[in-house]
Amino acid sequence: MSIVAESPAGSPASPIVAHGGGRRPAGQPTHRLELRLRSEGDHIVVSIWGELYTGRLQELTRLLDAQVRAGRTRVLLDLSRLYDLDTDAISVLTRWRSTLASAGGCLHLAAPRPWVRRLLEHMCLRGTFQVFPTVLEALGEPCAAAPPASAA
């Protein structure tokens, strides 16, 4: 499953959503987000490509909500192609960590680019998420008890 979503830069309120192959108005830069979903053992791996900003969060939320409704609560986010994210995105990830833990699952983050790793650390989230250097390492790790919310 692949979802591609783009919105013209500076106008996240009017997203252009396309499934399969994205489209862009001529001459306008975009905030592109592509989500790719696959199963790996008992994990659902969501590869995030592009930028995860306020105007794009609904795509990730819909995808994760559908997985929880289907009983899939072990989620691994592959951040190797995530180039940037904002504070709203970090808030959403934190809420999803709690939601998945409450359902008996977990949210692991894997392979963040150096810039994204620094953003997560700067937001005082070290210890809040299990962050792994590679997807393979994350897949081998069991779900641990979620850190207390005050760790953030």
N, C-alpha and C positions, 0 to 999 in steps of 0.2 A: 504494500500500500504506500502510495506516495501522494502527499498533498503539497502543492506549490501555491504560495500566496504572495502577492506583491501589492504594495500601495505606493502611490507617488510620494516622494520625499516631502515631508512637511504637511501632508494631509492624511494622517492615519485614520481619520474618521470616515473616509470614503474608500474602503479597500477594494481592490480588484482581486477576485479570488478565482483561481483556475485549478482544476484537478488534472494532473498528468503533466502538462507543459505550461509554464507560466506565460503571461502576456504582459506587455508594458506599453503605456501610451508613448508615442514617438517623442523623443527628445527629453523625456523626464527621467531623472534618476529615481531609483526605487529602494525601498527597504524590503529586501527579498528574504523570505523564509520558506524553507522546504523541509518537510518532516517525512522521514522514511521509517516505516515500521516493519519489524521482522521478529520472529520468535527464535529464541536461542535457549533450548532446554526449558527451564521453568521461568525464564525471564522474557519480558517483552523489551526489545531494544528499539529505542527511538533515536534515530540519527537526526540531528538538528543541523541544517546547513543555512548559513546566512546570519541574519541579525534578529534577535529576539527583543522586540520593543513593545511598548504598551499597545499599539494598534494591531499587533500580530498575536497577542496572547490567547485570543479566543480559539485559534486553530489548535494550539497545544492543549488547551483546557478541554476542548471537545474530544480530542483524541484520547487523552488520559481518562476522561470520564467514561467513554465507551469501554475502555479496557477494564476499569473497575466494575462497571455493570456486568461485564462478561466474566468476572471473577479472577481476572489477571491483575494481581497486586504487586508483583515483583517487577519493577520497572528500572531499566538502565538507560540513562540519557547519554548518548555518544556525543560529546561536545567538540570533537576533533575538527569540525568544520563550522563551529559557531564562532563568528568574528566579533560580536559585541552583544551586550545585553544591558538593559536599564534596571533601575531599582524596582520597578513594578514587576519585571520578569523574575528578579530574585525573590520578591515577596510571593509570587505565584509558586515558584519552586519550593519555597519553605512551607507553604500551605499544603502542596501536594505531598511533601515528605510526611507531614502529620497525617493527612488523609490516608495515605497508603499504609503507614504504620498502624493506624487505628483499625484497618481492615486486615491486619496480619501480614502485610507485605513490607516493601521498602522502596526507596528511591536512591539509586546509586548514580553518581556522576562519574564519567570516565573521559580521559584523554583531553582535558581542556587545553586550549592554546595558552601560551604564557600570559597574554593580555587578559583572557577570561579568568584564568587562575588568580591573577593579581586582583581583579575586580572582586572575585568571591572573597579573597582574603581581606581586602580593604573594607568590605562590608561586614567584617567581623564574623564571618560564617565558618571559619576554620573550626572543625569539630561538630558543626551542625549537620553537614553532609558527609557521607562516605565518598571521597573523591579518589579515584584510582588513576594511575598513569596510563593504563591501556584498557580497552574493552575486554580483552581476554582475561586480565587479572580481575576485573570486576565480576565477570561471569562466574569465576571460581569462588567467589566470596558469598557466604550465607548472609541472610538478612540478620542484622544485629538489632538489638533494642534501640529505638530512636533516642537520641540525646534529648535531655529536657529542653523545652522551648526557651528557657532562660539562658541556654548556651549561646544563643544568637546574639 
